[in-house]
Amino acid sequence: MKPDRIIPIVLLGALMSLPRLDGAQPNVLLITADDLRPELGCYGSVAKTPHLDAIAARGTTFTRAYCQQAVCNPSRSSMLTGLRPGTLGLYVNGTHFRELKPEVTTLPLWFKDHGYTTRCTGKLFHNWHTKEKGDPRSWSAPEFLHYANHGDDTPQISGPLPENHAKHTQGLRKYGSVGMWECYDVPDEAYYDGRVAAEAVRILPELKKNAPFFLALGFWKPHAPFNAPKKYWDLYDRDQLPALNPAWPANAPKIASHQSTEILGPADQQKQPTAEQIAEMRHGYFAGISYMDAQIGKVIAAMKGQGLLENTIIVFWGDHGYHLGEHGLWAKTSNFELDARVPLIISAPQAGQQGVQTAALVEMIDLFPTLNALCGLPAAPGLEGRSLLPVLENPAATVKPAAFTQHPRPAYPDRTPTKQPTQMGYSVRTAKWRYTEWRHWQTGEIESRELYDHTSDQPELENVIGHPHDRGALEEAEKLLHAQFPLKK
C-alpha cells in the first residue's frame, strides 16, 4: 500500500469492527459532494482522501455509478425524488422542482413521514437560483448553510487575510466575489465546508436523543472556486497529478461539446487559460477534495465519540462528474463519462460485504429505494430506480443492464430567451459501450450519434459510430436507449 493510501488506524479499526444491526432502526448519514468526479484514493486516484477511503473499507464502492444529468439542480432533484429529469420535466438550475411537481415526495420527507428526525447541514437541494430556500417540508428543523452562492465563499477570519499563495491569476475571470483559485493559510472553518462539518458535529447529541435520524451533510467542494485552505494544497506536488490530455474525441459531433462558461466566462469574452493557470486550477481541485475529506473525518470521529457508528448507514455520493480540461472542456454539462460517472460508496452495517468494489451499473435514482430497503421502510410510490440491496449482499450481482444520462443543448437553456432546449442528448452506458443520440427537441429527429468503446484503453477519444467492431452490441445499446427514451412517431 502506498503511503498516501494509508487509512487512519483508529478510524479504520472503529469502522471495520462494526457489528451487524440487531433489529434497531438504523440512522442514515447521507454525504453529498459537489462537482466531484471519482477522484478518491479508494478509486485508485492520487487524491488524498483517507477518511472516505476508511468508509469504503467497511462498505461497497460502486465503480460504475452514473448521474441522470450532469448539472447540479437536475441531478440532485432526480436523486432526491427518485425520478428521472424527464419525469420531473427539470433540466435547468433555475427552476425549483416543486414549481413543477408541488406534492412530490423527497427522500428525507419519506423518512420524516416514517418516524425519522431529518436534518440538513450544507448544500443538498440546489436552490440558490430560486426564491424558495431549500425544501422546508423535508426537514424536522431549518436547514443550515444550504442557501448561498459558491462565488461568495470568501475566507471569513478575524483580522487581515494572510498572503495569497496562488499564482498566475491575471487574465482569467473571478468566480463571483472570489478569485478562480486562492490559497490562503486559514482555518477550515473560514470556508463553507468547515462550518458545515462543525454544525453537524454540534447537532449530533441532539440527533442521538431523537433517533432514528436522517442527517444530510452537503459539502460545497470541490466545486469552483478552487480555494481550499493552504494546508490542503500542500498535500500535493502538482507534477505528480494526472497528466492532462485535452484532445477532442476524433469524429465526435460539435454538439457534444459546450462553451465551458462556468470557468471560462461568456463565450464572446473568453480567454483560454495558460498552462500555468490550468495547472493551478487542477491543483486547487484536488486540494478541495482533500479539504472536503477532512471535514467528513471530523463528523465521523464525532459520531464514533457519540457511539453512533454501529447503527448508522453511511452513503457518500457526488451529484455529477467534472472536466478539468479533458476534451478541451471545463466543469460539467456533457454526456461524456467524465461528467456522467460519479463516486458512490454505501456502508451499511447490516450488509453482507465490507471493503469490496462492484462494477454493477447503477444510477443515482437507485439510492431512494435502496435506503428504503436498508431501513425497512415501505416502498415509496412511483420511484423509477431499483434497490441496490442485491449488490450490497453480493458485489457480483447486477440490478440493471444499463445506466442513462441526458443533457440539453444549449447547456443552460434557462439562460436563453425561449427557456427551452433546442436539442437533447440521450446517453446509455452499458458494460462495454457508451452510446449517445442527439435529438431535435421539438421533432425528436436524431441529428447526431456517438459510440465509445469502453473496452479500449482510451475509450472516449474516438467516436466509432461509423465503424463499430461489434454491431450486435451497438444494436443492443440502441434498443436499451429507445426503450428508456422512445423515439417520437
NUGULO-646882 format. One record per residue (C-alpha): z, x, y. Coordinates in Angstrom, 3 decimals. Each point is the difference from the previous one (the first is absolute). Layout:
residues N
pz: Z, px: X, py: Y
...
***
This chain:
residues 489
pz: 0.000, px: 0.000, py: 0.000
pz: -0.926, px: 1.369, py: 3.429
pz: 2.895, px: 0.572, py: 2.425
pz: -1.161, px: -2.714, py: 2.386
pz: -0.033, px: -2.515, py: -2.866
pz: 3.696, px: 0.428, py: -0.788
pz: 1.817, px: -3.339, py: 0.256
pz: 3.507, px: 0.118, py: 1.488
pz: 2.251, px: 0.437, py: -3.037
pz: 2.736, px: -2.392, py: 1.144
pz: -2.474, px: -2.759, py: 0.847
pz: -2.068, px: 0.485, py: -3.149
pz: 3.100, px: -0.037, py: -2.176
pz: 1.170, px: -3.221, py: 1.616
pz: -3.358, px: -1.653, py: -0.444
pz: -0.737, px: 1.134, py: -3.545
pz: 3.393, px: -1.127, py: -1.317
pz: -0.318, px: -3.616, py: 1.064
pz: 0.880, px: -2.516, py: -2.707
pz: -2.071, px: -3.043, py: -0.777
pz: 0.917, px: -3.168, py: 1.824
pz: 2.378, px: -2.176, py: -1.971
pz: -0.606, px: -3.518, py: 1.174
pz: 0.865, px: 0.558, py: 3.674
pz: -2.477, px: -1.213, py: 2.587
pz: -1.723, px: 3.178, py: 1.245
pz: -0.339, px: 1.003, py: 3.629
pz: -3.382, px: 1.012, py: 1.409
pz: -0.761, px: 2.900, py: 2.340
pz: -3.601, px: -0.304, py: 1.205
pz: -1.120, px: 3.148, py: 1.842
pz: -3.222, px: -0.069, py: 2.008
pz: -1.939, px: 2.928, py: 1.462
pz: -2.644, px: -0.361, py: 2.703
pz: -3.416, px: 1.686, py: -0.379
pz: 1.065, px: 2.036, py: -3.029
pz: -2.563, px: 1.013, py: -2.562
pz: 1.496, px: 1.331, py: -3.281
pz: 1.099, px: 3.333, py: 1.493
pz: 3.290, px: 0.342, py: -1.872
pz: 1.280, px: 2.747, py: -2.239
pz: 0.154, px: -2.389, py: -2.952
pz: -3.750, px: -0.590, py: 0.440
pz: -0.734, px: 3.728, py: -0.160
pz: -0.290, px: 0.434, py: 3.766
pz: 1.283, px: 2.994, py: 1.948
pz: 2.062, px: -2.471, py: 2.034
pz: 3.707, px: 0.731, py: -0.178
pz: 1.593, px: -3.308, py: -0.985
pz: 3.066, px: 0.749, py: -2.158
pz: 1.659, px: -3.385, py: 0.476
pz: -3.040, px: -2.048, py: -0.942
pz: -0.608, px: 2.390, py: -2.895
pz: 3.546, px: -0.785, py: -1.183
pz: -0.703, px: -3.732, py: 0.107
pz: -3.204, px: 0.602, py: -1.981
pz: 2.010, px: 1.998, py: -2.545
pz: 1.947, px: -3.132, py: -0.939
pz: -2.866, px: -2.468, py: 0.278
pz: -3.729, px: -0.556, py: -0.417
pz: -2.591, px: 1.590, py: 2.279
pz: -3.275, px: -1.906, py: 0.282
pz: -2.913, px: 2.386, py: 0.472
pz: -2.605, px: -2.749, py: 0.438
pz: 1.563, px: -2.453, py: 2.436
pz: -2.187, px: -1.588, py: 2.685
pz: 0.487, px: -1.979, py: 3.193
pz: -2.066, px: -3.118, py: 0.657
pz: -1.149, px: 1.083, py: 3.467
pz: 0.474, px: 3.389, py: 1.631
pz: 1.617, px: -0.988, py: 3.269
pz: 3.625, px: -0.877, py: 0.704
pz: 0.243, px: -3.736, py: 0.670
pz: -2.396, px: -1.320, py: -2.674
pz: 1.438, px: 2.355, py: -2.622
pz: 3.638, px: -0.790, py: 0.746
pz: -0.621, px: -3.729, py: 0.334
pz: -1.868, px: 0.009, py: -3.306
pz: 2.729, px: 1.830, py: -1.912
pz: 2.831, px: -2.011, py: 1.524
pz: -1.623, px: -3.348, py: -0.782
pz: -1.617, px: 0.993, py: -3.295
pz: -3.335, px: -1.267, py: 1.331
pz: -3.260, px: 1.823, py: 0.596
pz: -1.282, px: 0.427, py: 3.571
pz: -2.749, px: -2.525, py: -0.690
pz: 2.512, px: -2.615, py: -1.107
pz: 2.023, px: 0.566, py: 3.151
pz: -3.181, px: 0.220, py: 2.096
pz: 1.586, px: 3.052, py: 1.616
pz: -2.020, px: 3.185, py: 0.604
pz: 1.350, px: 1.241, py: 3.346
pz: 3.149, px: 1.485, py: 1.521
pz: 0.288, px: -2.439, py: 2.897
pz: 0.682, px: -3.233, py: -1.927
pz: 3.349, px: -0.940, py: -1.510
pz: -0.404, px: -1.393, py: -3.514
pz: 1.999, px: -3.111, py: 0.934
pz: -2.619, px: -0.909, py: 2.577
pz: -2.301, px: -0.548, py: -2.993
pz: 2.468, px: -1.046, py: -2.717
pz: 3.119, px: -1.364, py: 1.747
pz: 1.895, px: -0.972, py: -3.152
pz: -0.942, px: 2.869, py: -2.280
pz: 2.855, px: 1.525, py: -1.985
pz: 0.692, px: 3.702, py: 0.407
pz: 1.600, px: 2.345, py: -2.502
pz: 3.310, px: 0.296, py: 1.906
pz: 0.033, px: -3.728, py: 0.765
pz: -0.368, px: -0.790, py: -3.714
pz: 2.965, px: 2.250, py: -0.761
pz: 2.000, px: -1.529, py: 2.840
pz: -0.724, px: -3.492, py: -1.321
pz: 1.294, px: 1.108, py: -3.409
pz: 3.389, px: 1.290, py: 1.072
pz: -0.678, px: 3.483, py: 1.352
pz: 1.213, px: 1.428, py: 3.292
pz: -3.195, px: 1.337, py: 1.581
pz: -0.008, px: 2.659, py: 2.705
pz: -2.670, px: 2.122, py: 1.678
pz: 0.397, px: 3.254, py: 1.857
pz: -3.214, px: 1.484, py: 1.365
pz: -3.632, px: -1.046, py: -0.136
pz: -0.900, px: -2.315, py: -2.881
pz: -2.086, px: -2.819, py: 1.442
pz: -2.606, px: 1.398, py: 2.357
pz: 0.753, px: -1.844, py: 3.190
pz: -0.117, px: 1.913, py: 3.238
pz: -3.378, px: -1.473, py: 0.941
pz: 1.342, px: -3.534, py: -0.202
pz: 2.337, px: -2.214, py: 1.994
pz: 2.078, px: -0.927, py: -3.025
pz: 2.269, px: 2.881, py: -0.932
pz: 0.154, px: 0.615, py: -3.715
pz: 0.711, px: -2.982, py: -2.224
pz: 3.511, px: -1.289, py: 0.782
pz: 0.052, px: -2.614, py: -2.737
pz: -0.308, px: 2.734, py: -2.647
pz: 3.294, px: 1.653, py: 0.900
pz: 3.709, px: -0.765, py: -0.143
pz: 0.570, px: 1.864, py: 3.287
pz: -2.249, px: 1.268, py: 2.816
pz: -2.324, px: 2.902, py: -0.822
pz: 0.691, px: 3.451, py: 1.435
pz: -2.598, px: 2.204, py: 1.743
pz: -2.806, px: -2.012, py: -1.539
pz: -1.749, px: -0.832, py: 3.257
pz: -1.332, px: 3.008, py: 1.880
pz: -3.051, px: 2.153, py: 0.631
pz: -0.685, px: 3.323, py: -1.695
pz: -1.190, px: 1.318, py: 3.342
pz: 3.467, px: -0.538, py: 1.508
pz: 1.836, px: 2.075, py: -2.624
pz: 1.015, px: 2.705, py: 2.434
pz: 3.014, px: 2.196, py: -0.811
pz: 3.230, px: -1.575, py: 1.254
pz: 2.716, px: 2.610, py: 0.615
pz: 2.663, px: 0.711, py: 2.571
pz: -0.994, px: 2.683, py: 2.467
pz: -3.403, px: 1.609, py: 0.516
pz: -2.520, px: 0.370, py: -2.808
pz: -0.275, px: 3.442, py: -1.562
pz: -3.251, px: 1.931, py: -0.115
pz: -2.956, px: -1.729, py: -1.649
pz: -1.192, px: 2.367, py: -2.718
pz: -3.266, px: -1.874, py: -0.552
pz: -3.170, px: 1.792, py: 1.053
pz: -3.664, px: -0.743, py: 0.716
pz: 0.762, px: -3.349, py: 1.645
pz: -2.573, px: 0.220, py: 2.784
pz: -3.082, px: -2.162, py: -0.304
pz: 1.179, px: -2.589, py: -2.539
pz: 1.390, px: -3.337, py: 1.102
pz: 3.663, px: -0.955, py: -0.057
pz: 1.298, px: -2.660, py: -2.370
pz: 1.436, px: -2.533, py: 2.415
pz: 2.863, px: 1.696, py: 1.824
pz: 0.116, px: 2.864, py: -2.489
pz: -2.140, px: 3.056, py: -0.527
pz: -2.185, px: -0.332, py: -3.087
pz: 2.296, px: 2.636, py: -1.491
pz: 3.347, px: 1.340, py: 1.182
pz: 2.484, px: 2.434, py: -1.497
pz: 3.439, px: -0.238, py: 1.597
pz: 3.183, px: 1.431, py: -1.485
pz: 1.933, px: -3.272, py: 0.145
pz: 2.277, px: -1.952, py: -2.371
pz: -1.486, px: -2.429, py: -2.499
pz: 1.409, px: -2.978, py: 1.938
pz: -2.061, px: 0.964, py: 3.045
pz: -2.911, px: -1.899, py: -1.556
pz: -0.306, px: -3.469, py: -1.506
pz: 0.311, px: 0.972, py: -3.652
pz: 3.288, px: 1.830, py: 0.426
pz: 1.468, px: -3.093, py: 1.639
pz: -1.461, px: -2.263, py: -2.696
pz: 1.801, px: 1.983, py: -2.696
pz: 3.236, px: 0.137, py: 1.986
pz: -0.009, px: -3.792, py: 0.365
pz: -0.624, px: -0.469, py: -3.705
pz: 2.945, px: 2.251, py: -0.800
pz: 2.154, px: -1.922, py: 2.485
pz: -0.617, px: -3.409, py: -1.554
pz: 0.360, px: 1.036, py: -3.657
pz: 3.738, px: -0.887, py: -0.183
pz: -0.813, px: -3.453, py: 1.351
pz: -2.808, px: -0.424, py: -2.522
pz: 2.276, px: 1.099, py: -2.824
pz: 2.370, px: -2.829, py: 0.896
pz: -2.881, px: -2.481, py: 0.024
pz: -1.846, px: 1.071, py: -3.140
pz: -2.448, px: -0.549, py: -1.436
pz: -2.033, px: 1.326, py: 2.903
pz: -3.615, px: 0.708, py: 0.830
pz: -0.229, px: 2.832, py: 2.533
pz: -3.376, px: 0.885, py: 1.511
pz: -0.127, px: 3.487, py: 1.450
pz: -3.136, px: 0.424, py: 2.114
pz: -0.852, px: 3.492, py: 1.218
pz: -2.407, px: 0.599, py: 2.868
pz: -1.228, px: 3.344, py: -1.317
pz: -2.189, px: 1.841, py: -0.763
pz: -2.068, px: -2.237, py: 2.326
pz: -1.260, px: 1.708, py: 3.161
pz: 1.115, px: 1.420, py: 2.358
pz: 0.811, px: 3.075, py: -2.053
pz: 3.384, px: 0.808, py: 1.522
pz: 2.678, px: 0.568, py: -2.632
pz: 2.939, px: 2.237, py: 0.982
pz: -0.765, px: 3.717, py: -0.118
pz: 1.983, px: 0.776, py: -3.147
pz: -2.500, px: -2.046, py: -2.013
pz: -2.956, px: 1.873, py: 1.480
pz: 1.792, px: 3.193, py: -1.011
pz: -0.144, px: -1.020, py: -3.669
pz: -3.733, px: 0.714, py: -0.102
pz: -2.290, px: 2.967, py: 0.305
pz: -3.153, px: -1.721, py: 1.176
pz: -2.156, px: 2.583, py: -1.758
pz: 1.326, px: -1.418, py: -3.261
pz: -0.861, px: -3.607, py: 0.795
pz: -2.982, px: -1.499, py: -1.850
pz: -3.384, px: 1.228, py: 1.218
pz: -2.002, px: -2.555, py: 1.957
pz: -3.469, px: -1.047, py: -1.143
pz: -1.434, px: -2.145, py: 2.824
pz: -3.327, px: -0.690, py: -1.755
pz: -1.383, px: -3.501, py: 0.158
pz: -0.858, px: -1.296, py: -3.503
pz: -3.631, px: 0.563, py: -0.857
pz: -2.054, px: -3.223, py: 0.111
pz: 2.921, px: -2.048, py: 1.315
pz: -1.023, px: -2.763, py: 2.429
pz: 1.019, px: 0.328, py: 3.631
pz: 1.918, px: -3.270, py: -0.133
pz: 2.553, px: 1.614, py: -2.316
pz: 1.068, px: 2.189, py: 2.918
pz: 1.915, px: -0.925, py: 3.144
pz: 0.667, px: 1.546, py: 3.391
pz: 3.554, px: 1.303, py: -0.630
pz: 1.057, px: -1.492, py: 3.315
pz: 3.699, px: -0.018, py: -0.839
pz: 0.117, px: 3.783, py: 0.163
pz: -3.128, px: 0.959, py: 1.955
pz: 0.030, px: -2.824, py: 2.545
pz: -2.820, px: -2.312, py: 1.158
pz: -3.362, px: 1.055, py: -1.390
pz: -1.559, px: 0.576, py: 3.424
pz: 2.870, px: 2.270, py: 1.048
pz: 0.583, px: 1.980, py: -3.164
pz: 0.310, px: 3.749, py: -0.204
pz: -0.110, px: 1.420, py: -3.490
pz: 3.172, px: 1.936, py: -0.817
pz: -0.180, px: 3.756, py: -0.281
pz: 0.888, px: 1.831, py: -3.210
pz: 3.387, px: 0.831, py: 1.501
pz: 0.654, px: -3.610, py: 0.944
pz: -0.984, px: -1.204, py: -3.465
pz: 2.405, px: 2.501, py: -1.537
pz: 2.765, px: -1.148, py: 2.352
pz: -0.466, px: -3.670, py: -0.874
pz: -0.126, px: 0.655, py: -3.733
pz: 3.147, px: 2.125, py: 0.273
pz: 1.713, px: -2.762, py: 1.984
pz: -0.959, px: -2.615, py: -2.593
pz: 1.727, px: 1.951, py: -2.774
pz: 3.004, px: 0.616, py: 2.249
pz: 0.250, px: -3.750, py: 0.506
pz: 0.006, px: -0.561, py: -3.757
pz: 2.915, px: 2.384, py: -0.496
pz: 1.853, px: -1.548, py: 2.956
pz: -0.348, px: -3.437, py: -1.553
pz: 1.078, px: 1.320, py: -3.404
pz: 3.164, px: 1.490, py: 1.518
pz: 0.941, px: -3.395, py: 1.461
pz: -0.448, px: -1.601, py: -3.410
pz: 2.337, px: 2.622, py: -1.400
pz: 2.707, px: -1.027, py: 2.469
pz: -0.197, px: -3.635, py: -1.094
pz: -0.011, px: 0.875, py: -3.716
pz: 3.039, px: 2.255, py: 0.475
pz: 1.824, px: -2.801, py: 1.819
pz: -0.854, px: -2.456, py: -2.767
pz: 1.349, px: 2.448, py: -2.551
pz: 3.188, px: 0.280, py: 2.041
pz: 0.336, px: -3.786, py: 0.023
pz: -0.543, px: -0.197, py: -3.764
pz: -3.185, px: -2.026, py: 0.448
pz: -2.645, px: 2.072, py: -1.778
pz: 0.802, px: -1.151, py: -3.529
pz: -0.930, px: -3.584, py: 0.858
pz: -2.844, px: 0.438, py: 2.473
pz: -3.739, px: -0.128, py: -0.590
pz: -1.777, px: 2.459, py: 2.307
pz: -3.628, px: -0.521, py: 0.954
pz: -1.878, px: 2.472, py: 2.177
pz: -3.493, px: -0.886, py: 1.199
pz: -2.475, px: 0.916, py: 2.722
pz: -1.926, px: -2.645, py: 1.904
pz: -3.318, px: 1.898, py: -0.316
pz: -1.440, px: 3.486, py: -0.188
pz: -1.324, px: 2.291, py: 2.706
pz: -2.743, px: 2.448, py: 0.958
pz: 0.832, px: 3.317, py: 1.644
pz: -3.572, px: 1.041, py: 0.773
pz: -1.393, px: -0.526, py: -3.502
pz: -3.425, px: -1.655, py: 0.102
pz: 0.153, px: 0.759, py: 3.728
pz: 2.479, px: -2.902, py: 0.341
pz: 3.460, px: -0.331, py: 1.526
pz: 2.656, px: -2.628, py: -0.807
pz: -0.897, px: -3.076, py: -2.071
pz: -2.352, px: -3.064, py: -0.095
pz: -2.418, px: 1.051, py: -2.753
pz: -0.434, px: -0.892, py: -3.665
pz: 0.005, px: 3.616, py: -1.143
pz: 2.588, px: 1.151, py: -2.550
pz: 1.991, px: 1.927, py: 2.608
pz: 0.616, px: -3.226, py: 1.923
pz: 0.297, px: -2.431, py: -2.906
pz: 2.311, px: 1.991, py: -2.282
pz: 3.721, px: -0.106, py: 0.769
pz: 3.237, px: 1.413, py: -1.389
pz: 2.064, px: -2.362, py: -2.116
pz: 3.245, px: 0.847, py: -1.794
pz: 2.193, px: -2.568, py: -1.738
pz: 3.436, px: 1.017, py: -1.221
pz: 1.601, px: -2.848, py: -1.892
pz: 3.175, px: 0.844, py: -1.929
pz: -0.819, px: -2.650, py: -2.587
pz: -3.540, px: 1.308, py: -0.661
pz: -0.628, px: 1.814, py: -3.246
pz: -1.514, px: 3.164, py: 1.503
pz: 1.219, px: 2.641, py: 2.435
pz: -1.837, px: 2.909, py: 1.587
pz: -3.442, px: -1.115, py: -1.185
pz: -3.406, px: -0.427, py: 1.571
pz: -2.515, px: -2.715, py: -0.730
pz: -3.726, px: -0.179, py: 0.671
pz: -0.011, px: -3.797, py: -0.205
pz: -2.063, px: -1.593, py: 2.752
pz: 2.314, px: -2.019, py: 2.227
pz: -0.131, px: -1.740, py: 3.378
pz: 2.593, px: -0.554, py: 2.698
pz: -0.118, px: -3.755, py: -0.589
pz: 1.605, px: 0.789, py: -3.376
pz: 3.322, px: 0.961, py: 1.600
pz: 1.133, px: -3.553, py: 0.774
pz: -0.267, px: -1.276, py: -3.607
pz: 1.353, px: 3.304, py: -1.334
pz: 3.214, px: -0.210, py: 2.016
pz: 0.367, px: -3.656, py: -0.972
pz: -0.182, px: 0.992, py: -3.661
pz: 2.386, px: 2.941, py: 0.344
pz: 2.590, px: -2.149, py: 1.769
pz: -0.379, px: -3.038, py: -2.229
pz: -1.214, px: -2.278, py: 2.803
pz: -2.421, px: -2.858, py: -0.630
pz: -3.637, px: 0.706, py: 0.682
pz: -1.007, px: -0.834, py: 3.550
pz: -2.917, px: -2.458, py: 0.079
pz: -3.504, px: 1.176, py: 0.788
pz: 0.501, px: 3.766, py: -0.287
pz: -3.231, px: 1.895, py: -0.690
pz: 1.499, px: 3.160, py: -1.499
pz: 1.351, px: 0.721, py: -3.463
pz: 3.391, px: 1.229, py: -1.108
pz: 0.053, px: 3.713, py: -0.800
pz: 2.912, px: -0.387, py: -2.396
pz: -2.210, px: 0.875, py: -3.029
pz: -0.903, px: 3.313, py: 1.660
pz: 3.616, px: 0.739, py: 0.902
pz: 0.865, px: -0.440, py: -3.661
pz: -3.024, px: 1.947, py: -1.268
pz: -1.946, px: 2.251, py: 2.421
pz: -3.045, px: -0.128, py: -2.289
pz: -0.267, px: -3.761, py: 0.493
pz: -2.411, px: -1.688, py: 2.427
pz: 0.199, px: -3.341, py: 1.759
pz: -3.441, px: -0.186, py: 1.614
pz: -3.428, px: 1.653, py: -0.361
pz: -0.517, px: 0.812, py: 3.676
pz: 1.491, px: 0.150, py: 3.493
pz: -1.669, px: -1.427, py: 3.113
pz: -0.072, px: 1.103, py: 3.620
pz: -1.996, px: -1.344, py: 2.935
pz: -0.566, px: 0.805, py: 3.638
pz: -2.106, px: -1.516, py: 2.796
pz: -2.434, px: 1.481, py: 2.435
pz: 0.636, px: 0.543, py: 2.804
pz: 3.168, px: 1.672, py: -1.238
pz: 2.051, px: -2.009, py: 2.525
pz: -1.890, px: -3.279, py: 0.478
pz: 2.831, px: -1.500, py: 2.082
pz: -0.973, px: 2.435, py: 2.753
pz: -3.527, px: -1.424, py: 0.266
pz: -1.107, px: -2.997, py: 2.132
pz: -0.621, px: -2.196, py: -3.063
pz: 3.262, px: 0.975, py: -1.771
pz: -1.994, px: -0.203, py: -3.239
pz: -1.406, px: 2.612, py: -2.397
pz: -3.719, px: 0.583, py: -0.230
pz: 0.273, px: 1.438, py: -3.522
pz: 2.649, px: 0.210, py: -2.701
pz: 0.237, px: 2.796, py: -2.525
pz: 1.285, px: -1.071, py: -3.414
pz: 1.067, px: 2.787, py: -2.337
pz: 1.093, px: 0.117, py: -3.637
pz: 1.744, px: 2.953, py: -1.641
pz: -0.294, px: 0.191, py: -3.767
pz: 1.383, px: 2.779, py: -2.175
pz: -3.141, px: 2.093, py: 0.576
pz: -1.870, px: -1.393, py: 2.989
pz: 0.273, px: -1.276, py: 3.545
pz: -2.690, px: -2.549, py: 0.787
pz: -0.369, px: -1.498, py: 3.503
pz: -2.250, px: -2.661, py: 1.481
pz: -0.470, px: -0.498, py: 3.739
pz: -0.906, px: -3.617, py: 0.657
pz: -1.066, px: -1.838, py: 3.125
pz: 3.015, px: -2.046, py: 1.095
pz: -1.925, px: -3.198, py: 0.728
pz: -2.713, px: -0.006, py: -2.672
pz: 1.724, px: 1.977, py: -2.758
pz: -3.144, px: 2.045, py: -0.516
pz: 0.605, px: 3.438, py: -1.545
pz: -1.123, px: 2.589, py: 2.551
pz: 1.235, px: 3.284, py: -1.536
pz: 1.591, px: 1.202, py: -3.215
pz: 2.070, px: 3.010, py: -1.035
pz: 0.925, px: 1.399, py: -3.391
pz: 2.295, px: 2.983, py: -0.532
pz: 0.659, px: 1.676, py: -3.329
pz: 3.722, px: 0.642, py: -0.368
pz: -0.476, px: 1.972, py: -3.193
pz: -1.452, px: 2.854, py: 2.093
pz: 2.007, px: 2.750, py: 1.706
pz: -1.151, px: -1.165, py: 3.464
pz: -0.403, px: -3.741, py: -0.522
pz: -0.685, px: -1.236, py: 3.513
pz: -2.343, px: 2.657, py: 1.307
pz: -3.131, px: -1.704, py: -1.329
pz: -1.037, px: -3.640, py: -0.093
pz: -1.786, px: -0.225, py: -3.368
pz: -1.074, px: -3.634, py: 0.266
pz: -3.636, px: 1.107, py: -0.181
pz: 0.460, px: 1.927, py: -3.249
pz: 3.095, px: -1.099, py: -1.940
pz: 0.387, px: 1.830, py: -3.312
pz: 1.700, px: -3.014, py: -1.588
pz: -1.754, px: -3.239, py: 0.895
pz: 2.231, px: -1.992, py: -2.298
pz: 3.069, px: 1.089, py: 1.948
pz: -1.754, px: -0.876, py: 3.266
pz: -0.842, px: -3.457, py: -1.310
pz: 3.623, px: -0.497, py: -1.025
pz: 1.210, px: 1.058, py: 3.460
pz: -2.472, px: -2.412, py: 1.628
pz: 1.200, px: -2.779, py: -2.291
pz: 3.639, px: 0.655, py: 0.893
pz: -0.737, px: 0.119, py: 3.712
pz: -2.034, px: -3.203, py: -0.027
pz: 2.663, px: -1.802, py: -1.994
pz: 2.591, px: 0.865, py: 2.641
pz: -2.312, px: -0.341, py: 3.025
pz: -2.785, px: -2.422, py: -0.991
pz: -3.379, px: 0.294, py: 1.641
pz: -0.988, px: -2.844, py: 2.277
pz: -2.577, px: -2.301, py: -1.528
***
